[in-house]
Amino acid sequence: MPPKQPPKTPGNGSGKNSSGKNGPGMPALRQSGKSRTNMPGLMARRVAAEAVRRAIRERRALDDALGLSSGGAQHLDAADFGLARAIATVTFRRMGTLRAALAARLNDGRIPDAGILAEAMLTGAAQILFMDVPDHAAVDLAVELAKSDRLAMHYVPLANAVLRRIGRDKAAILAEADPYTTDTPEWLAARWLAAYGEENARAMAAVHGTLPHVDLTAMGDAIKLADTVGGILLPTGSVRLTSEAPVTTLPGFAEGVFQVQDAASALPARLLGAKPGMRVLDLCAAPGGKTAQLAATGADVTAVERSAQRAERLTENLARLRLEIRLVIADAGDYTAEPFDAVLLDAPCSATGTIRRHPEIAWTKRLEDILALARQQQRLLAHAASLVKPGGILVYSTCSLEPEEGERQIARWLASEPGFAIVPVDAEELGVEPASITPEGFLRVLPAHLPAHLPAFGGLDGFFAARLRRISSSDKIRIEESRPA
């Protein structure tokens, strides 16, 4: 069993309702007015610390939390906002190590619950240990951030002393850090150990501790795209960038030659076998990566998305790619139409397969979230099945590592739905490793599965997909005829 996590930093629970500029459910941070508020880099640190605070207390996505920061995110230039985002991301990626390092250097192992203090110390320690920031600058800015808060300012000497000790002990702290035993929450580590074994669980955690790569899906010739952008053509057909050039500056972006899409995320749509003339339905479609893949085949695609805001983003993406579909704003569980040749349900999920890109998920999701989402998926799956014509294909997928949202979900549904049969996925048809195919024929991609021959460019999102076929009358006849007299 994985060891227990270090004591949690006080103040990381849900905040009580309060008024103030930090929003509902978020205790207002009180400004002291005694810090050097114009100190270069301070505003970026405030945005990062407040985003970490919001993400944990309100269980928000980090991107949402950054946008809601009262520290002036809207006034930061691109470079400072990028720095704020990097600090917050690294803080979540190494949250276990940071909490353990701080706890070990406090008399009672706990940071006082005082305004922004805990987040100022966490983000300060993240810069000292894991970022290219001079130690003295990281400490000074964390101290100034604490000074700026009327509750935290009383603990400035404590923050200063502990962070300076973190800097002195950096080598020892890094030597003890481990993505699996330290930086994976205990409940998730235990689940992955039970589901995939220790070797896989450790490999996944190691990938989660690294920066994600940028993958492209070509709307045409993937070989040509790889050559044009100087990327690596993966066995799955995606193109992985080897440079950090902004995607929008790459040749072909404006012309809609490619879209940004993780290599694993590009796999489920391929399982539908879409082709010109097929009527294809994409449920829960936004942001539209899989919709675009389907439309690029020439199929007649209908996309259903509940959120008008997310649907707008989908429309913008397809416009750049010069692709046309039929878009319907509706709840996927209520949409009705004539049955389709193929249906893709990329269901809402816990997204634990995307922790590499969104490390806050490991620290903001709970077991009850997974169970609640599994119930929602069950309802959507049953409705999606009703929209598949006899002989048609249904693909169910989630970017989750949790069996309740994948293998167990499908097994439970098939036990009560005899009208569908599994169409096994073959590793060669997708270019994935054999280890990515379960004994039942499902696709189960783990973050460390691809590509084995490119360790410097490895890692991808975790994904599950099942391909099912609605049994037709002719299938039933064949089944009856095959039975012994």
Secondary structure, 3 states (H helix, E strand, C coil): CCCCCCCCCCCCCCCCCCCCCCCCCCCCCCECCCCCCCCCCHHHHHHHHHHHHHHHHHCCCHHHHHHHCCCCHHHCCHHHHHHHHHHHHHHHHCHHHHHHHHHCCCCCCCCCCCCCHHHHHHHHHHHHHHCCCCHHHHHHHHHHHHHCECCHHHHHHHHHHHHHHHHHCHHHHHHHCCCCCCCCCHHHHHHHHHHHHHHHHHHHHHHHCCCCCCEEEECCCHHHHHHHHCCEECCCCCEECCCCCCHHHCCCCCCCCEEECCCCCCHHHHCCCCCCCCEEEEECCCCCHHHHHHHHCCCEEEEEECCHHHHHHHHHHHHHHCCCCEEEECCCCCCCCCCEEEEEEECCCCCHHHCCCCCCHHHHCCHHHHHHHHHHHHHHHHHHHCCEEEEEEEEEEECCCCHHHCHHHHHHHHHHCCCEEECCCCHHHHCCCHHHECCCCCEEECCCCCCCCCHHHCCCCCEEEEEEEECCHHHHHHHHHHCCC
